[in-house]
Amino acid sequence: MRSVARLILLFTTALLISACASNKGQEEVLAEETYYENARDAMTAGNFNEAETNLDALETYYPFGRYAEQAQLDLIYARYQNLDLEGARAAADRFLRLNPQSEHADYALYMRGLASYNLDIGLGARYLPIDIEARDPGEQRQAFQDFSQLLNRYPSSEYAPDARQRMIAIRNRLARLELLAAQYYISREAYVAANTRARYLIENYPSTPPVEDALIILAETFRFLDLKKGASDAVAMLKENFPESAAFNENGEFESDILDREDRSLASVVTFGLMGDE
């Protein structure tokens, strides 16, 4: 009997503790409007951590409430301002999945692209002297796709002009990376590889600023490899598109000398400079 009484006491105590915890949890849940107003006030004050906390609570307790859609949009912005770029992109994905017909879908697409645009830069590049152009493009291509989707679906969106300019910047950066690669191969005397990267740049990013330098590299490497037609075609293209290029002398003749001219074996050229003359 004493054991039974003890079990009953333990069971009753557990129920009381559970009830108290449940009541405490219920007391902590605020009204939907309160969470929303707290979040908006926090964002106005620049306290995006607090804003995110309230928006997360709003989504948790009132997923289908009257502030649900706006809270999802605000969460994208709050995470972006908190430099949680992956979180901002995930929030944008979620919004587009839950609200495919929303009138604010263009904003979600824009913010998703903006998060990707900055994702591969990171905090280090914001505060340290890091050459952004020399970094792997990473998420830039994803950002280009997001902005392209925005322009295709919502060409009249207020975010379209900025998205278009960022797409141009992305293309220029990707072209610049190809040019840097070609220049690196030249420094290694790997002229076949340099020629390949220059041709890729010209074919895939024809309207970008690095095209002029790429054409010069193309002409020079073709000339070094004794491919006369390729060299003359590259020079003709350079003259047609960049008649004032510094690669032409005062008589309009191609006179560039960007390669280190050495007597090198064919094996050294074909193997990208890895088996050069000793």
BAZAVEX-742462 format. One record per residue: residue in one letter; x, y, z of N, C-alpha, C in turn. Coordinates in steps of 0.02 Angstrom, whole numbers, plus 32768, in hexadecimal, padded with zeros to 4 digits. Last residue first. Layout:
BEGIN
AXYZXYZXYZ
...
This chain:
BEGIN
E8CA38490726C8CC8849F72AA8CFB84D6729C
D8C0A84AD721A8C5384A372178C7284B67259
G8B75846A726B8B9D849972448BE684867241
M8AFA842A728F8B358405727C8B6184317251
L8A92847E72A78AA6845472DF8AE6842D72D0
G8A5E84C872408A9384E572668AAC84BB729F
F89FD8479720189E884B372298A1F84CD7256
T8A2B841A71AB8A1E840571EF8A11843F721E
V8A46846171378A0C8433713789FA841F717E
V8ABD84A6715A8A7F84CA71488A42849E7151
S8B18844171758B0A847371A88AC98497719A
A8B1C83FE70FD8B0183DB71388AEF840D716E
L8B5F845770AC8B18844B70A08AF8842970DC
S8BCC84C2710C8BBD848470E88B73847D70DE
R8BF3856C70EA8BD7853971158BC884FC70EB
D8C4085FF70F48C4185C370CD8C2C858A70FA
E8BD2868471238C0A865871318C08861E70FF
R8B878713714D8B9C86ED71128BDC86C57122
D8AFF872871AA8B47872371B28B6186F77179
L8A7D878D71648A9A874C71748AE58752717E
I8A558807713A8A4387F4717F8A6187B17193
D8A63886D70D28A98883F70E78A8C882A712F
S8A1688AE703F8A13889D70868A4A886B7096
E89EF88F36FC78A3388F36FE18A3288E7702D
F899B89076F34899A88E26F7489E188D96F8D
E899689AB6EF089AE89666EED89AD89476F32
G897B8A316EE989438A046EEA895789BB6EE4
N89E48A836EF989D38A726EB489998A416EAF
E89F88A876F8089DD8AC46F6089CB8AB86F17
N89C089DE6FAF89EF8A176FAF89D18A516F89
F894E898B7019895F89A36FD6898F89DF6FDB
A89318975709C895789407079896B89557033
A88DE89D370CB892689E170D3895189AC70B1
S885389F0705F887789C6708E88C189D7708F
E87FC8A2E700D882A8A58703388538A317065
P87A889CB6FDA87D989EA6FAD880C8A166FD2
F875E895370078785897F703287BC89A17008
N871B890F6FA286F789206FDF871B8951700C
E877789046F39873289166F2B870E892F6F69
K87EC88DC6F7787EB891C6F5487A489336F48
L87C6885E6FA787DB88926FD687D688D76FB5
M87AE881B6F31877688256F608787885C6F92
A8830881B6EFD87FA883C6ED887BF884B6F06
V887187CD6F5E888588136F55884E883A6F31
A882F87546F4A882A87756F8B883D87BE6F85
D885587376EC6880E873F6ED7880587656F19
S88DF87286ED688C5875F6EAD887B876C6EBA
A88E386B66F2A88FF86F66F4188E387306F19
G88A786566EDA888A86676F1A88A286AA6F33
K890686556E7188C0866A6E64889E867E6EA5
K897E86286EB28979866B6E93893186826E88
L89BC85E46F2D897B85DA6F0D8967861E6EEF
D8A2D85DF6F7E8A3585E06F3589F585CD6F11
L8A2385F670018A1985B16FEC8A1D85A96FA0
F8A2E868070008A648658701E8A6086107007
R89B586A16FC689F286B26FA38A2D86896FBD
F895E86777029895986586FE7899B86646FC0
T898886CF708D899386877096898D86627054
E8963874D705589A8873E706889B586F4706E
A88D8873F70438904874E700A894C873A7019
L88B0872870C988A186F8709488D087017058
I88D8879C710988F6875C711D88EC872870E6
I888387F470C588CB87FD70C088EF87BC70D2
L880787C270EF881987C070A8886487C9709D
A880F87DF7177880A879A7161881D87937118
D880C8869717988498847718F884987FE7178
E87868878714987BF88967126880088727138
V8736883871A9873C881B7166877988377141
P871F88737225875D884D721C8767883171D6
P869B88B4721886D988D97210871888AF7205
T8626884F71B68644886471F58686888971EA
S85E3880F715185D88856715985F688727199
P85FE87847151861687AE7119860F87F97124
Y8616870C71A2860A874F71BE861E8784718B
N862C869B715485F78699718685E786DD71A5
E869386B770F98657869570E2861D869B7113
I86F686F4714886DA8718710E869886FA70F8
L8711868E71A686FA86D071BB86D686F47181
Y8743862971538706861D717B86E786607190
R87B8866571248782865570F5873F864A7119
A8800866B719C87EF86A9717987B6869D7148
R881085E471BA87E8860E71E787D4864F71C5
T886085BC714C881E859D715887F285C97184
N88D38609715E88AB86117121886485F6712C
A890285D171D588EF861871D388C286267197
A891F854F71AA88EB855A71DB88D385A271DC
V898885707152894D854C7139891285577169
Y89E785AA71A689C485D37175898785B17156
A8A2A85B4722E89FC8580721589CE85A071E2
E8A7C860472788A9085F472338A6785B97217
R8A4B863372E98A6785F072ED8A8185D872A9
S8A1586A772BC8A4C86AC72EC8A6F866972F5
I89AD866F727289E48691724F8A208696727D
Y895C864272D8897C861172AD89B586307285
Y893486C0730B895B86917335897F865E730A
Q88EA86EF72A18928871272B3895486E672DF
A887E869572A788A88697726B88EB86B8727A
A884B86B8732688648674731A8892867372DD
L8825873B730D8858872E733F887686E87337
L87BF872072B087FA8745729C8834873A72CD
E876386E07301878086BB72C987C086DE72B1
L8744874973578764870D7372878486E3733B
R870587A072FF874487B4731D87698778733A
A8690875972E786BF876372B08704877672CB
L86588763736586688721734C869A87267312
R864687EF7369867387CE7399868787897380
N85EB88057303862E88247300865F8802732F
R857F87BD7336859E87A872F785E487C672F0
I8565880A73A9857887C473B0859B87AC7370
A854188857371857C8881739D8595883973A4
I84CD885E7330850588777309854688727331
M8481883E73A08490880A736F84CB881F7343
R847688BA73DA849D888773FD84AE884D73CE
Q842288F9737E846689137388849388DF73AB
R83AF88AC739283CF88AD7350841888C67356
A838E88CA7416839F8885740483C4888373C2
D836D8951740783A8893F742F83BE88F8741E
P82F9894573B38335896B739E8374895873C5
A829F88F0740282BC88DA73C382FB890273AE
Y825A891C746D829D8901747B82C188ED743B
E81E0893F743F820B897674568252895E7465
S81B588E273AC81BF88E773F481EC89227406
S81A188C6732A81908909734081998913738B
P81C1883F731A81EB887172F981DE88B9730F
Y81B287BE7364819987FF737A81C48837735C
R81EA8751732381A6874C733F81878790734F
N8267877C72F7823B875872CA81F2875972E2
L829F87B67369829487DF732D826387BE72FD
L82A4874673BF827F878273D2826E87AC7394
Q82FC86F4737982B686DE7384828A87197396
S836F87417385835387347343830B871E7348
F8384873A740E8374877B73F08356877373AA
D839F86B07416836786CE743C83538710741D
Q841086A373C483D3867F73B38396869E73D7
F846B86F1740C845A870473C7841986E273B2
A847486A77480845786EA748484418700743E
Q84B78639744D84738630746884508674746C
R85308676742F8508865A73F884C0864E740E
Q855D869774AE854D86CB747F852186B27445
E858886397507854086417500852C867774CE
G8622862A74C185F4860A74EE85AB861474DC
P86938669748B8652868B7486861B866A74B0
D8726867674ED86FA864B74C786B4866A74C5
R877E871474DF875E86DE7505873286B574D7
A87AD8782749F87D58746749987B6870A74BE
E875887E974BC875987D17477877E878E7471
I877388087540873587E57531873887C674EB
D87FB8802759C87EB8810755687AE87E77543
I87EE8845763D87ED8809761487D8881C75CE
P8810889376BC882388A3767788288865764C
L877C8882772387C28875771687D2888376CD
Y86F48894772E871E88BA775B876988B0774F
R86B6884876CF8698888976E086C888B57707
A86F787D276C787008800769086E38845769E
G86C88794773C870F87A67735871A87DA76FF
L864187777729865487AE7755869C87C4774A
G861A874F767B8625874276C2863C877F76E9
I860D872975F2863D875D7607864E87557651
D85AB86D275D585EF86B975CD862386ED75E0
L8536872075EB854586E67615858D86D07610
N85078786759F8538879775D38552875A75F9
Y84B18744754984E28773752D851A8782755F
S845A8703759E848B86DC757884C38708755E
A8412877575C88435874C75F9846B872275D6
L83DD879F754E840A87CB7572843387A475A6
G83878735752D83C18744750383F4876F7527
R832D8745759683518706758F838F87107564
M82FD87C4757A832487BA75B7834A877875B5
Y82B987A9750182EF87DA7503831C87CF7540
L8258874D752C828A873A74F982C7876874FB
A8211879F758382318763759D8267874B756C
Y81E288007529820E88147560823487D7757A
D818D87B274DA81C887D374BB81FA87E874F0
A8128878F75308158875B751B8196877A74FB
H80C387DE7559810587EF7572813A87BB755E
E804F87A97533806387E6751080A987FD7525
S805486F6752B805587357551806B87707525
Q8050867874FB802A86AB74D6802A86EF74F9
P8099862A755480B08630750E808D866674E7
N80B6861B75E5808E865175C780A1865C757E
L810785B2760880C685B8762A809885EB7608
R817785C775B78156858675B6810F858B75D3
L819D864675D6818886387591816485F6758C
F81C18633765E818A8661764C817086517606
R822C85DB765181F085C5767481B585F27661
D8289862B760F827185ED75F0822F85D6760E
A829C868B7672827F869F763282648662760D
A82D7863D76D58297865D76E38275867376A3
A834E861C7693831F85E676A682DA860376B4
R8387869B768A83758677764D8344863F765B
A839A86B57710836F86E176E8835986BE76A9
G83F48651773283B3865277518382867D772A
E8461867A76E78443863976D883FC863576F6
L847886F47729846586F376E2844786B176CD
D8471874877A584628701779F844986F57757
L847F87CD77BC84B587AC779684AE87607797
N8411880A77E9843A87E8781C847687C677FE
Q83D5882C777483F58861779A8421884577D1
Y83A187AD775583D287CC772983F98803774E
R8346879B77BD8380876E77B883B6878C778B
A82EC8802779D830F880277DE834D87D577DB
Y82BC87DB771E82E188197726830A88197767
I827B8764773E82AF8765770A82DC87A17715
L821E879377998252876577B0828C8761777E
D81C787DC774C81F28800777B822B87D47794
L81888772770981B087A376E481E087C87712
Q8149873577768179870F774E81A5873E7725
A80F4879C779E8128878577CC815E875D77A6
Q809C87A1773380C987DA773E810387C6776C
E805B8725774680808733770980B1876C7712
A8025873177CC805386FB77B9807C870D777B
Y7FC987827805800A87A077F9803C876E77DB
R7F5A873478197F53876B77E97F96878C77DA
G7F95868778247F7686C4783C7F7786FB7808
F7FCE860D78167F9A862077E57F75866077F9
P80298601787D804085F57839800D86097803
Y8041863279088009864878DD801C86407893
Y80AF85F97946806E85F779698033860B793D
T8117860578E6810D85C8790C80C685C47928
E8112868678B58108864F788780F9860E78AC
L812D86CA792D80EE86D7790980DF869E78D9
A81AD869E79498176868C7976813386957954
D81F186DA78DF81F1869178E581B8867A7912
L81DA875F790081BE874578C281BD86F978C2
N8221876A797881D98774797881B887597939
T82A48751794882878729797E823B872E797E
E82B687B878EC82B5877278D5829587457909
A82B88826794282858820790E827E87D878F7
E832B880D798B82EA880C79AD82B28805797A
N8386881C7920838387DE7947834087D7796A
F8376889D78F5835C886778CA835D882478ED
N835E892F791F836C88F47948835088B77924
G833A89A478E48377898478CC838B894878F4
A82C289DA790182F989ED792D833B89CE7917
T8274899978A5827B89E278A082B689FB78C9
M827C891978D9829B8928789882A58972788F
A8233892A794F827989167953829D89257911
D81B48949791D81D8897B79468222896B7949
R819888CF78DE819D890C78B681C3894378DD
A81958878794D81C5886D791681CF88AD78EE
N812C88AD7997816F88A979B581A488A2797E
E80C48899793C80D788DD794E811D88DF796D
Y80C2880B793C80CD883178FE80E48878790E
Y80A687EA79C080E487D379A080F587FD7963
T8028882979C98060883F79F380A3882979D6
E7FD787E479717FE68829796280218843798B
E7FCF876879B77FED876D7975800287B47965
A7FFC876D7A657FCB87757A307FEF877E79ED
L807486F47AA4805587367A9F802187377A67
V809786777B13808086847ACF805B86C77ACE
E80AC86657B9880E186857B7280CC86957B2B
E803F861F7BC8804686647BDD807A868A7BB4
Q805A85A17B97802285C67B7C802786107B8D
G80C4857C7BE980CE85837BA1809785AC7B82
K808485787C6580B985A97C5B80C585B57C11
N802D850F7C50801185527C5D804585887C51
S808B84A97C41805E84B97C0B804184FE7C13
A80C884A97CBF80F084B87C8480C584CC7C49
C805984847D0B807884C57D1680A284DB7CD9
A804184057CD9800D84387CD3802B847E7CDB
S80B683C47CFF80A583C97CB8807284007CAC
I80AA83CB7D8980E383EC7D6880D483F77D1E
L8036837E7D9B803683C47DB0806E83EB7D8D
L806083027D6C802983257D4B8028836E7D5B
A80C482E67DCA80D682ED7D84809F83117D5D
T807582DA7E3E80A8830F7E3A80BB831C7DF1
T802B82677E1F800982A77E29803982E27E22
F809182087E1B806982157DDF804682587DE4
L80C0820C7E9F80ED821D7E6980C6822F7E29
L804B81DF7EE2806782217EF0809582397EB8
I803E815F7EAF800981907EA2802281D67EAD
L80B281267EE180AA812C7E99807481607E87
R8096812A7F6A80CF814F7F5080C981597F04
A802980D57F728020811B7F84805981467F69
V8069805E7F51803480787F26802980C27F33
S80BD804E7FBE80DA80567F7A80A780747F4B
R8062803C8025808E8075802880AD80837FE3
M80297FC38000800080008000802B803F8000
